[in-house]
Amino acid sequence: MLALPFRIGGVSFEVFLATICALPALMLFALAVSLLASVLTQDNGTATVLATVMGAVPCV
């Protein structure tokens, strides 16, 4: 499914490779932020909010 725009010709091979490399890195970042927030707090709701804030800070 991910290769469909590349196969149709909508994106270049470089963009396709960049996407393939970025998605696992993004998944590991989300996992690390979630785990860190879970370790720092004891409440599930607080961990969710903290993980959202910690994940959004690099985007700013």
Number of C-alpha atoms within 10 A of each C-alpha: 5 9 13 11 12 16 12 8 10 9 13 11 13 10 11 17 12 10 13 13 11 11 11 11 12 11 10 11 13 16 13 14 18 20 13 15 22 18 10 12 13 10 10 11 11 14 20 15 13 19 20 15 13 16 16 10 8 7 6 5
